[in-house]
């Protein structure tokens, strides 16, 4: 029983030490993080089969635009660094999910 009291005391003491150290840390302001995210994003025009244009906002400037079928199978991916502003893509008829960074969009190709 004494051993359990010692263990509980140590856990309580160490936990209090971690919270005391975390209070003194300087965290970045949320507005500066938001501004950095805005600088690293762009608007992207995707032309599907040369006829339909889909505009995606807040797409990251680096990474990949991934196209998935409705079953979750990756159909294609496009490097976002190589295409500034827009890109043409050919897709057969069906339902697709476009994903770039945290942005996702559902598209029906007829």
N, CA, C and O atoms as a printed pandas DataFrame, in Angstrom:
     atom_number atom_name residue_name chain_id  residue_number  x_coord  y_coord  z_coord
0              1         N          UNK        A               1    0.819   -1.185    0.000
1              2        CA          UNK        A               1    0.000    0.000    0.000
2              3         C          UNK        A               1    0.869    1.257    0.000
3              4         O          UNK        A               1    0.537    2.241   -0.661
4              5         N          UNK        A               2    1.970    1.227    0.731
5              6        CA          UNK        A               2    2.867    2.376    0.799
6              7         C          UNK        A               2    3.518    2.614   -0.566
7              8         O          UNK        A               2    3.745    3.756   -0.967
8              9         N          UNK        A               3    3.811    1.522   -1.268
9             10        CA          UNK        A               3    4.430    1.633   -2.579
10            11         C          UNK        A               3    3.487    2.362   -3.545
11            12         O          UNK        A               3    3.943    3.192   -4.332
12            13         N          UNK        A               4    2.183    2.065   -3.498
13            14        CA          UNK        A               4    1.213    2.729   -4.375
14            15         C          UNK        A               4    1.103    4.215   -4.060
15            16         O          UNK        A               4    0.943    5.034   -4.964
16            17         N          UNK        A               5    1.190    4.563   -2.777
17            18        CA          UNK        A               5    1.145    5.975   -2.397
18            19         C          UNK        A               5    2.345    6.723   -2.953
19            20         O          UNK        A               5    2.217    7.862   -3.403
20            21         N          UNK        A               6    3.522    6.080   -2.922
21            22        CA          UNK        A               6    4.725    6.713   -3.458
22            23         C          UNK        A               6    4.606    6.910   -4.974
23            24         O          UNK        A               6    4.976    7.956   -5.509
24            25         N          UNK        A               7    4.088    5.896   -5.646
25            26        CA          UNK        A               7    3.926    5.991   -7.107
26            27         C          UNK        A               7    2.934    7.098   -7.461
27            28         O          UNK        A               7    3.192    7.895   -8.362
28            29         N          UNK        A               8    1.814    7.151   -6.765
29            30        CA          UNK        A               8    0.826    8.194   -7.032
30            31         C          UNK        A               8    1.397    9.577   -6.738
31            32         O          UNK        A               8    1.131   10.527   -7.474
32            33         N          UNK        A               9    2.181    9.695   -5.663
33            34        CA          UNK        A               9    2.801   10.975   -5.327
34            35         C          UNK        A               9    3.769   11.406   -6.423
35            36         O          UNK        A               9    3.780   12.571   -6.821
36            37         N          UNK        A              10    4.586   10.465   -6.915
37            38        CA          UNK        A              10    5.537   10.780   -7.981
38            39         C          UNK        A              10    4.808   11.206   -9.266
39            40         O          UNK        A              10    5.211   12.165   -9.923
40            41         N          UNK        A              11    3.746   10.495   -9.611
41            42        CA          UNK        A              11    2.980   10.862  -10.804
42            43         C          UNK        A              11    2.369   12.248  -10.669
43            44         O          UNK        A              11    2.388   13.032  -11.618
44            45         N          UNK        A              12    1.840   12.547   -9.524
45            46        CA          UNK        A              12    1.256   13.854   -9.285
46            47         C          UNK        A              12    2.316   14.941   -9.328
47            48         O          UNK        A              12    2.089   16.005   -9.903
48            49         N          UNK        A              13    3.475   14.685   -8.724
49            50        CA          UNK        A              13    4.551   15.665   -8.690
50            51         C          UNK        A              13    5.113   15.920  -10.093
51            52         O          UNK        A              13    5.334   17.071  -10.467
52            53         N          UNK        A              14    5.343   14.867  -10.864
53            54        CA          UNK        A              14    5.884   15.008  -12.222
54            55         C          UNK        A              14    4.862   15.702  -13.115
55            56         O          UNK        A              14    5.235   16.550  -13.926
56            57         N          UNK        A              15    3.602   15.367  -12.987
57            58        CA          UNK        A              15    2.566   16.024  -13.781
58            59         C          UNK        A              15    2.484   17.500  -13.496
59            60         O          UNK        A              15    2.292   18.292  -14.418
60            61         N          UNK        A              16    2.625   17.903  -12.226
61            62        CA          UNK        A              16    2.596   19.311  -11.867
62            63         C          UNK        A              16    3.816   20.024  -12.434
63            64         O          UNK        A              16    3.727   21.193  -12.808
64            65         N          UNK        A              17    4.954   19.338  -12.505
65            66        CA          UNK        A              17    6.163   19.924  -13.073
66            67         C          UNK        A              17    6.015   20.192  -14.555
67            68         O          UNK        A              17    6.487   21.219  -15.042
68            69         N          UNK        A              18    5.364   19.286  -15.292
69            70        CA          UNK        A              18    5.156   19.493  -16.720
70            71         C          UNK        A              18    4.222   20.661  -16.984
71            72         O          UNK        A              18    4.464   21.444  -17.902
72            73         N          UNK        A              19    3.164   20.794  -16.201
73            74        CA          UNK        A              19    2.240   21.900  -16.433
74            75         C          UNK        A              19    2.880   23.227  -16.079
75            76         O          UNK        A              19    2.583   24.235  -16.720
76            77         N          UNK        A              20    3.754   23.260  -15.075
77            78        CA          UNK        A              20    4.438   24.507  -14.717
78            79         C          UNK        A              20    5.379   24.930  -15.837
79            80         O          UNK        A              20    5.477   26.122  -16.125
80            81         N          UNK        A              21    6.071   23.998  -16.474
81            82        CA          UNK        A              21    6.973   24.329  -17.573
82            83         C          UNK        A              21    6.196   24.752  -18.811
83            84         O          UNK        A              21    6.647   25.634  -19.542
84            85         N          UNK        A              22    5.057   24.156  -19.064
85            86        CA          UNK        A              22    4.265   24.506  -20.247
86            87         C          UNK        A              22    3.696   25.904  -20.136
87            88         O          UNK        A              22    3.488   26.560  -21.157
88            89         N          UNK        A              23    3.437   26.381  -18.930
89            90        CA          UNK        A              23    2.879   27.724  -18.763
90            91         C          UNK        A              23    3.884   28.788  -19.156
91            92         O          UNK        A              23    3.483   29.867  -19.592
92            93         N          UNK        A              24    5.170   28.526  -19.018
93            94        CA          UNK        A              24    6.186   29.517  -19.344
94            95         C          UNK        A              24    6.592   29.514  -20.803
95            96         O          UNK        A              24    7.351   30.391  -21.216
96            97         N          UNK        A              25    6.121   28.565  -21.606
97            98        CA          UNK        A              25    6.516   28.491  -23.008
98            99         C          UNK        A              25    5.809   29.560  -23.822
99           100         O          UNK        A              25    4.684   29.950  -23.510
100          101         N          UNK        A              26    6.470   30.025  -24.856
101          102        CA          UNK        A              26    5.913   31.039  -25.738
102          103         C          UNK        A              26    5.431   30.361  -27.011
103          104         O          UNK        A              26    6.240   29.827  -27.771
104          105         N          UNK        A              27    4.131   30.374  -27.252
105          106        CA          UNK        A              27    3.553   29.755  -28.436
106          107         C          UNK        A              27    3.311   30.827  -29.485
107          108         O          UNK        A              27    3.025   31.974  -29.139
108          109         N          UNK        A              28    3.422   30.467  -30.793
109          110        CA          UNK        A              28    3.195   31.467  -31.835
110          111         C          UNK        A              28    1.737   31.916  -31.852
111          112         O          UNK        A              28    0.827   31.155  -31.522
112          113         N          UNK        A              29    1.543   33.155  -32.240
113          114        CA          UNK        A              29    0.190   33.699  -32.320
114          115         C          UNK        A              29   -0.555   33.023  -33.454
115          116         O          UNK        A              29    0.040   32.698  -34.482
116          117         N          UNK        A              30   -1.838   32.809  -33.279
117          118        CA          UNK        A              30   -2.626   32.112  -34.286
118          119         C          UNK        A              30   -2.750   32.925  -35.564
119          120         O          UNK        A              30   -2.906   32.345  -36.639
120          121         N          UNK        A              31   -2.686   34.248  -35.485
121          122        CA          UNK        A              31   -2.814   35.064  -36.688
122          123         C          UNK        A              31   -1.602   34.895  -37.587
123          124         O          UNK        A              31   -1.752   34.900  -38.809
124          125         N          UNK        A              32   -0.400   34.747  -37.027
125          126        CA          UNK        A              32    0.782   34.568  -37.869
126          127         C          UNK        A              32    0.753   33.211  -38.559
127          128         O          UNK        A              32    1.200   33.098  -39.701
128          129         N          UNK        A              33    0.243   32.188  -37.904
129          130        CA          UNK        A              33    0.112   30.876  -38.515
130          131         C          UNK        A              33   -0.894   30.955  -39.664
131          132         O          UNK        A              33   -0.680   30.365  -40.724
132          133         N          UNK        A              34   -1.981   31.678  -39.454
133          134        CA          UNK        A              34   -2.991   31.836  -40.493
134          135         C          UNK        A              34   -2.414   32.580  -41.695
135          136         O          UNK        A              34   -2.703   32.219  -42.835
136          137         N          UNK        A              35   -1.607   33.606  -41.459
137          138        CA          UNK        A              35   -1.000   34.364  -42.550
138          139         C          UNK        A              35   -0.031   33.497  -43.338
139          140         O          UNK        A              35    0.034   33.615  -44.562
140          141         N          UNK        A              36    0.720   32.632  -42.675
141          142        CA          UNK        A              36    1.627   31.736  -43.375
142          143         C          UNK        A              36    0.852   30.770  -44.253
143          144         O          UNK        A              36    1.276   30.479  -45.371
144          145         N          UNK        A              37   -0.280   30.266  -43.767
145          146        CA          UNK        A              37   -1.082   29.358  -44.561
146          147         C          UNK        A              37   -1.648   30.072  -45.781
147          148         O          UNK        A              37   -1.730   29.473  -46.853
148          149         N          UNK        A              38   -2.038   31.331  -45.646
149          150        CA          UNK        A              38   -2.584   32.087  -46.766
150          151         C          UNK        A              38   -1.504   32.317  -47.820
151          152         O          UNK        A              38   -1.802   32.301  -49.014
152          153         N          UNK        A              39   -0.258   32.531  -47.405
153          154        CA          UNK        A              39    0.820   32.762  -48.357
154          155         C          UNK        A              39    1.190   31.487  -49.104
155          156         O          UNK        A              39    1.692   31.571  -50.225
156          157         N          UNK        A              40    0.966   30.340  -48.540
157          158        CA          UNK        A              40    1.331   29.071  -49.153
158          159         C          UNK        A              40    0.174   28.423  -49.896
159          160         O          UNK        A              40    0.233   27.230  -50.190
160          161         N          UNK        A              41   -0.879   29.176  -50.208
161          162        CA          UNK        A              41   -2.015   28.626  -50.935
162          163         C          UNK        A              41   -2.248   29.423  -52.211
163          164         O          UNK        A              41   -1.742   30.533  -52.373
164          165         N          UNK        A              42   -3.022   28.831  -53.109
165          166        CA          UNK        A              42   -3.325   29.476  -54.383
166          167         C          UNK        A              42   -4.714   29.056  -54.846
167          168         O          UNK        A              42   -5.306   28.121  -54.305
168          169         N          UNK        A              43   -5.222   29.753  -55.845
169          170        CA          UNK        A              43   -6.449   29.337  -56.524
170          171         C          UNK        A              43   -6.031   28.471  -57.701
171          172         O          UNK        A              43   -5.028   28.744  -58.360
172          173         N          UNK        A              44   -6.804   27.431  -57.958
173          174        CA          UNK        A              44   -6.424   26.453  -58.972
174          175         C          UNK        A              44   -7.635   26.154  -59.851
175          176         O          UNK        A              44   -8.692   25.778  -59.345
176          177         N          UNK        A              45   -7.487   26.320  -61.167
177          178        CA          UNK        A              45   -8.552   25.999  -62.124
178          179         C          UNK        A              45   -8.242   24.656  -62.762
179          180         O          UNK        A              45   -7.201   24.492  -63.398
180          181         N          UNK        A              46   -9.132   23.708  -62.596
181          182        CA          UNK        A              46   -8.969   22.379  -63.160
182          183         C          UNK        A              46   -9.987   22.209  -64.270
183          184         O          UNK        A              46  -11.191   22.295  -64.025
184          185         N          UNK        A              47   -9.518   21.968  -65.499
185          186        CA          UNK        A              47  -10.410   21.751  -66.636
186          187         C          UNK        A              47  -10.514   20.257  -66.881
187          188         O          UNK        A              47   -9.521   19.594  -67.177
188          189         N          UNK        A              48  -11.733   19.732  -66.755
189          190        CA          UNK        A              48  -11.964   18.299  -66.908
190          191         C          UNK        A              48  -12.492   18.049  -68.318
191          192         O          UNK        A              48  -13.515   18.608  -68.715
192          193         N          UNK        A              49  -11.789   17.207  -69.067
193          194        CA          UNK        A              49  -12.125   16.829  -70.438
194          195         C          UNK        A              49  -12.261   18.042  -71.356
195          196         O          UNK        A              49  -12.959   17.967  -72.367
196          197         N          UNK        A              50  -11.623   19.133  -71.033
197          198        CA          UNK        A              50  -11.626   20.322  -71.875
198          199         C          UNK        A              50  -12.913   21.115  -71.869
199          200         O          UNK        A              50  -12.984   22.150  -72.532
200          201         N          UNK        A              51  -13.936   20.677  -71.149
201          202        CA          UNK        A              51  -15.224   21.377  -71.169
202          203         C          UNK        A              51  -15.601   21.976  -69.825
203          204         O          UNK        A              51  -16.037   23.126  -69.769
204          205         N          UNK        A              52  -15.447   21.240  -68.760
205          206        CA          UNK        A              52  -15.871   21.674  -67.437
206          207         C          UNK        A              52  -14.684   22.253  -66.673
207          208         O          UNK        A              52  -13.607   21.658  -66.630
208          209         N          UNK        A              53  -14.897   23.419  -66.075
209          210        CA          UNK        A              53  -13.849   24.039  -65.263
210          211         C          UNK        A              53  -14.284   24.034  -63.799
211          212         O          UNK        A              53  -15.377   24.487  -63.461
212          213         N          UNK        A              54  -13.418   23.520  -62.948
213          214        CA          UNK        A              54  -13.662   23.481  -61.511
214          215         C          UNK        A              54  -12.618   24.370  -60.860
215          216         O          UNK        A              54  -11.420   24.201  -61.089
216          217         N          UNK        A              55  -13.073   25.327  -60.040
217          218        CA          UNK        A              55  -12.150   26.226  -59.348
218          219         C          UNK        A              55  -11.986   25.747  -57.915
219          220         O          UNK        A              55  -12.965   25.565  -57.191
220          221         N          UNK        A              56  -10.735   25.546  -57.513
221          222        CA          UNK        A              56  -10.421   25.130  -56.149
222          223         C          UNK        A              56   -9.681   26.268  -55.468
223          224         O          UNK        A              56   -8.695   26.775  -56.003
224          225         N          UNK        A              57  -10.147   26.674  -54.295
225          226        CA          UNK        A              57   -9.535   27.748  -53.509
226          227         C          UNK        A              57   -8.701   27.149  -52.387
227          228         O          UNK        A              57   -8.951   26.023  -51.958
228          229         N          UNK        A              58   -7.715   27.895  -51.913
229          230        CA          UNK        A              58   -6.846   27.511  -50.794
230          231         C          UNK        A              58   -6.139   26.182  -51.028
231          232         O          UNK        A              58   -6.030   25.357  -50.120
232          233         N          UNK        A              59   -5.664   25.985  -52.243
233          234        CA          UNK        A              59   -4.894   24.794  -52.586
234          235         C          UNK        A              59   -3.439   25.075  -52.258
235          236         O          UNK        A              59   -2.946   26.150  -52.600
236          237         N          UNK        A              60   -2.726   24.156  -51.610
237          238        CA          UNK        A              60   -1.325   24.416  -51.273
238          239         C          UNK        A              60   -0.473   24.540  -52.539
239          240         O          UNK        A              60   -0.784   23.935  -53.564
240          241         N          UNK        A              61    0.596   25.323  -52.459
241          242        CA          UNK        A              61    1.462   25.528  -53.610
242          243         C          UNK        A              61    2.406   24.356  -53.839
243          244         O          UNK        A              61    2.994   24.242  -54.915
244          245         N          UNK        A              62    2.561   23.494  -52.861
245          246        CA          UNK        A              62    3.393   22.305  -53.027
246          247         C          UNK        A              62    2.557   21.078  -52.689
247          248         O          UNK        A              62    1.528   21.180  -52.022
248          249         N          UNK        A              63    3.002   19.939  -53.147
249          250        CA          UNK        A              63    2.273   18.709  -52.900
250          251         C          UNK        A              63    1.613   18.209  -54.175
251          252         O          UNK        A              63    2.059   18.518  -55.280
252          253         N          UNK        A              64    0.557   17.440  -54.014
253          254        CA          UNK        A              64   -0.094   16.811  -55.155
254          255         C          UNK        A              64   -1.602   17.015  -55.106
255          256         O          UNK        A              64   -2.202   17.050  -54.031
256          257         N          UNK        A              65   -2.201   17.146  -56.273
257          258        CA          UNK        A              65   -3.648   17.069  -56.433
258          259         C          UNK        A              65   -3.939   15.618  -56.788
259          260         O          UNK        A              65   -3.483   15.119  -57.816
260          261         N          UNK        A              66   -4.694   14.951  -55.940
261          262        CA          UNK        A              66   -4.978   13.536  -56.144
262          263         C          UNK        A              66   -6.429   13.364  -56.544
263          264         O          UNK        A              66   -7.316   14.000  -55.975
264          265         N          UNK        A              67   -6.673   12.501  -57.524
265          266        CA          UNK        A              67   -8.019   12.230  -58.004
266          267         C          UNK        A              67   -8.344   10.790  -57.654
267          268         O          UNK        A              67   -7.641    9.865  -58.060
268          269         N          UNK        A              68   -9.431   10.607  -56.885
269          270        CA          UNK        A              68   -9.875    9.288  -56.463
270          271         C          UNK        A              68  -11.234    8.985  -57.075
271          272         O          UNK        A              68  -12.063    9.881  -57.235
272          273         N          UNK        A              69  -11.462    7.722  -57.416
273          274        CA          UNK        A              69  -12.798    7.317  -57.830
274          275         C          UNK        A              69  -13.676    7.230  -56.591
275          276         O          UNK        A              69  -13.178    7.294  -55.467
276          277         N          UNK        A              70  -14.969    7.085  -56.793
277          278        CA          UNK        A              70  -15.890    7.036  -55.658
278          279         C          UNK        A              70  -15.649    5.778  -54.806
279          280         O          UNK        A              70  -16.074    5.718  -53.652
280          281         N          UNK        A              71  -14.971    4.779  -55.376
281          282        CA          UNK        A              71  -14.644    3.563  -54.626
282          283         C          UNK        A              71  -13.372    3.711  -53.798
283          284         O          UNK        A              71  -13.010    2.801  -53.051
284          285         N          UNK        A              72  -12.686    4.857  -53.925
285          286        CA          UNK        A              72  -11.492    5.106  -53.141
286          287         C          UNK        A              72  -10.202    4.727  -53.836
287          288         O          UNK        A              72   -9.142    4.744  -53.210
288          289         N          UNK        A              73  -10.263    4.381  -55.130
289          290        CA          UNK        A              73   -9.077    4.013  -55.892
290          291         C          UNK        A              73   -8.468    5.274  -56.494
291          292         O          UNK        A              73   -9.174    6.066  -57.119
292          293         N          UNK        A              74   -7.161    5.465  -56.311
293          294        CA          UNK        A              74   -6.498    6.645  -56.871
294          295         C          UNK        A              74   -6.435    6.507  -58.384
295          296         O          UNK        A              74   -5.888    5.538  -58.910
296          297         N          UNK        A              75   -7.002    7.491  -59.077
297          298        CA          UNK        A              75   -7.032    7.478  -60.535
298          299         C          UNK        A              75   -5.777    8.136  -61.091
299          300         O          UNK        A              75   -5.116    7.578  -61.967
300          301         N          UNK        A              76   -5.450    9.315  -60.587
301          302        CA          UNK        A              76   -4.270   10.033  -61.046
302          303         C          UNK        A              76   -3.848   11.044  -59.991
303          304         O          UNK        A              76   -4.596   11.337  -59.058
304          305         N          UNK        A              77   -2.657   11.564  -60.146
305          306        CA          UNK        A              77   -2.191   12.637  -59.274
306          307         C          UNK        A              77   -1.382   13.623  -60.114
307          308         O          UNK        A              77   -0.737   13.248  -61.093
308          309         N          UNK        A              78   -1.431   14.895  -59.708
309          310        CA          UNK        A              78   -0.772   15.973  -60.435
310          311         C          UNK        A              78    0.091   16.742  -59.444
311          312         O          UNK        A              78   -0.380   17.110  -58.368
312          313         N          UNK        A              79    1.344   16.987  -59.797
313          314        CA          UNK        A              79    2.240   17.765  -58.949
314          315         C          UNK        A              79    1.828   19.229  -59.030
315          316         O          UNK        A              79    1.774   19.789  -60.125
316          317         N          UNK        A              80    1.537   19.856  -57.900
317          318        CA          UNK        A              80    1.061   21.233  -57.881
318          319         C          UNK        A              80    2.160   22.247  -58.163
319          320         O          UNK        A              80    1.859   23.378  -58.545
320          321         N          UNK        A              81    3.418   21.877  -57.986
321          322        CA          UNK        A              81    4.516   22.797  -58.272
322          323         C          UNK        A              81    4.654   23.046  -59.771
323          324         O          UNK        A              81    5.061   24.130  -60.188
324          325         N          UNK        A              82    4.317   22.043  -60.581
325          326        CA          UNK        A              82    4.505   22.159  -62.026
326          327         C          UNK        A              82    3.368   22.894  -62.726
327          328         O          UNK        A              82    3.553   23.381  -63.841
328          329         N          UNK        A              83    2.223   22.983  -62.113
329          330        CA          UNK        A              83    1.087   23.638  -62.767
330          331         C          UNK        A              83    0.638   24.836  -61.929
331          332         O          UNK        A              83    0.061   24.676  -60.853
332          333         N          UNK        A              84    0.911   26.019  -62.434
333          334        CA          UNK        A              84    0.563   27.250  -61.725
334          335         C          UNK        A              84   -0.722   27.789  -62.346
335          336         O          UNK        A              84   -0.754   28.116  -63.532
336          337         N          UNK        A              85   -1.773   27.880  -61.545
337          338        CA          UNK        A              85   -3.019   28.479  -62.002
338          339         C          UNK        A              85   -4.036   27.507  -62.573
339          340         O          UNK        A              85   -5.231   27.684  -62.338
340          341         N          UNK        A              86   -3.621   26.499  -63.305
341          342        CA          UNK        A              86   -4.602   25.599  -63.891
342          343         C          UNK        A              86   -3.975   24.382  -64.541
343          344         O          UNK        A              86   -2.757   24.293  -64.692
344          345         N          UNK        A              87   -4.836   23.443  -64.924
345          346        CA          UNK        A              87   -4.370   22.193  -65.520
346          347         C          UNK        A              87   -5.538   21.520  -66.224
347          348         O          UNK        A              87   -6.675   21.593  -65.758
348          349         N          UNK        A              88   -5.258   20.861  -67.351
349          350        CA          UNK        A              88   -6.246   20.031  -68.044
350          351         C          UNK        A              88   -6.071   18.594  -67.592
351          352         O          UNK        A              88   -4.952   18.124  -67.386
352          353         N          UNK        A              89   -7.204   17.897  -67.438
353          354        CA          UNK        A              89   -7.150   16.497  -67.025
354          355         C          UNK        A              89   -8.270   15.747  -67.745
355          356         O          UNK        A              89   -9.370   16.277  -67.902
356          357         N          UNK        A              90   -8.000   14.538  -68.173
357          358        CA          UNK        A              90   -8.974   13.703  -68.863
358          359         C          UNK        A              90   -9.458   12.607  -67.916
359          360         O          UNK        A              90   -8.661   11.847  -67.366
360          361         N          UNK        A              91  -10.776   12.539  -67.737
361          362        CA          UNK        A              91  -11.375   11.530  -66.867
362          363         C          UNK        A              91  -12.571   10.904  -67.568
363          364         O          UNK        A              91  -13.326   11.616  -68.231
364          365         N          UNK        A              92  -12.769    9.587  -67.443
365          366        CA          UNK        A              92  -13.989    8.971  -67.971
366          367         C          UNK        A              92  -15.203    9.341  -67.118
367          368         O          UNK        A              92  -15.058    9.917  -66.040
368          369         N          UNK        A              93  -16.382    9.011  -67.600
369          370        CA          UNK        A              93  -17.610    9.318  -66.857
370          371         C          UNK        A              93  -17.573    8.645  -65.492
371          372         O          UNK        A              93  -17.088    7.523  -65.344
372          373         N          UNK        A              94  -18.099    9.360  -64.496
373          374        CA          UNK        A              94  -18.157    8.784  -63.162
374          375         C          UNK        A              94  -18.114    9.846  -62.078
375          376         O          UNK        A              94  -18.134   11.045  -62.359
376          377         N          UNK        A              95  -18.054    9.387  -60.838
377          378        CA          UNK        A              95  -17.963   10.252  -59.665
378          379         C          UNK        A              95  -16.526   10.221  -59.153
379          380         O          UNK        A              95  -15.911    9.160  -59.058
380          381         N          UNK        A              96  -15.999   11.412  -58.822
381          382        CA          UNK        A              96  -14.612   11.514  -58.392
382          383         C          UNK        A              96  -14.494   12.432  -57.184
383          384         O          UNK        A              96  -15.338   13.297  -56.952
384          385         N          UNK        A              97  -13.433   12.222  -56.428
385          386        CA          UNK        A              97  -13.093   13.087  -55.304
386          387         C          UNK        A              97  -11.716   13.675  -55.601
387          388         O          UNK        A              97  -10.749   12.944  -55.813
388          389         N          UNK        A              98  -11.644   15.005  -55.615
389          390        CA          UNK        A              98  -10.388   15.710  -55.847
390          391         C          UNK        A              98   -9.857   16.159  -54.493
391          392         O          UNK        A              98  -10.589   16.763  -53.709
392          393         N          UNK        A              99   -8.593   15.870  -54.213
393          394        CA          UNK        A              99   -8.020   16.210  -52.911
394          395         C          UNK        A              99   -6.665   16.867  -53.115
395          396         O          UNK        A              99   -5.781   16.320  -53.773
396          397         N          UNK        A             100   -6.521   18.062  -52.531
397          398        CA          UNK        A             100   -5.245   18.781  -52.558
398          399         C          UNK        A             100   -5.034   19.385  -51.181
399          400         O          UNK        A             100   -5.729   20.328  -50.803
400          401         N          UNK        A             101   -4.087   18.855  -50.435
401          402        CA          UNK        A             101   -3.871   19.318  -49.065
402          403         C          UNK        A             101   -5.063   18.978  -48.203
403          404         O          UNK        A             101   -5.456   17.814  -48.118
404          405         N          UNK        A             102   -5.648   19.980  -47.556
405          406        CA          UNK        A             102   -6.845   19.773  -46.739
406          407         C          UNK        A             102   -8.126   20.028  -47.520
407          408         O          UNK        A             102   -9.224   19.820  -47.003
408          409         N          UNK        A             103   -7.992   20.474  -48.752
409          410        CA          UNK        A             103   -9.145   20.795  -49.602
410          411         C          UNK        A             103   -9.592   19.542  -50.339
411          412         O          UNK        A             103   -8.775   18.868  -50.967
412          413         N          UNK        A             104  -10.881   19.223  -50.270
413          414        CA          UNK        A             104  -11.448   18.089  -50.990
414          415         C          UNK        A             104  -12.716   18.540  -51.690
415          416         O          UNK        A             104  -13.449   19.390  -51.184
416          417         N          UNK        A             105  -12.974   17.957  -52.874
417          418        CA          UNK        A             105  -14.104   18.381  -53.678
418          419         C          UNK        A             105  -14.657   17.159  -54.405
419          420         O          UNK        A             105  -13.891   16.336  -54.907
420          421         N          UNK        A             106  -15.976   17.038  -54.464
421          422        CA          UNK        A             106  -16.626   15.950  -55.185
422          423         C          UNK        A             106  -17.031   16.460  -56.565
423          424         O          UNK        A             106  -17.540   17.572  -56.699
424          425         N          UNK        A             107  -16.799   15.634  -57.592
425          426        CA          UNK        A             107  -17.077   16.036  -58.969
426          427         C          UNK        A             107  -17.783   14.897  -59.695
427          428         O          UNK        A             107  -17.433   13.729  -59.527
428          429         N          UNK        A             108  -18.781   15.248  -60.503
429          430        CA          UNK        A             108  -19.467   14.289  -61.367
430          431         C          UNK        A             108  -19.052   14.602  -62.801
431          432         O          UNK        A             108  -19.215   15.731  -63.263
432          433         N          UNK        A             109  -18.513   13.600  -63.509
433          434        CA          UNK        A             109  -18.141   13.758  -64.900
434          435         C          UNK        A             109  -19.178   13.018  -65.732
435          436         O          UNK        A             109  -19.404   11.821  -65.555
436          437         N          UNK        A             110  -19.815   13.772  -66.660
437          438        CA          UNK        A             110  -20.859   13.173  -67.506
438          439         C          UNK        A             110  -20.411   13.046  -68.917
439          440         O          UNK        A             110  -21.164   12.563  -69.763
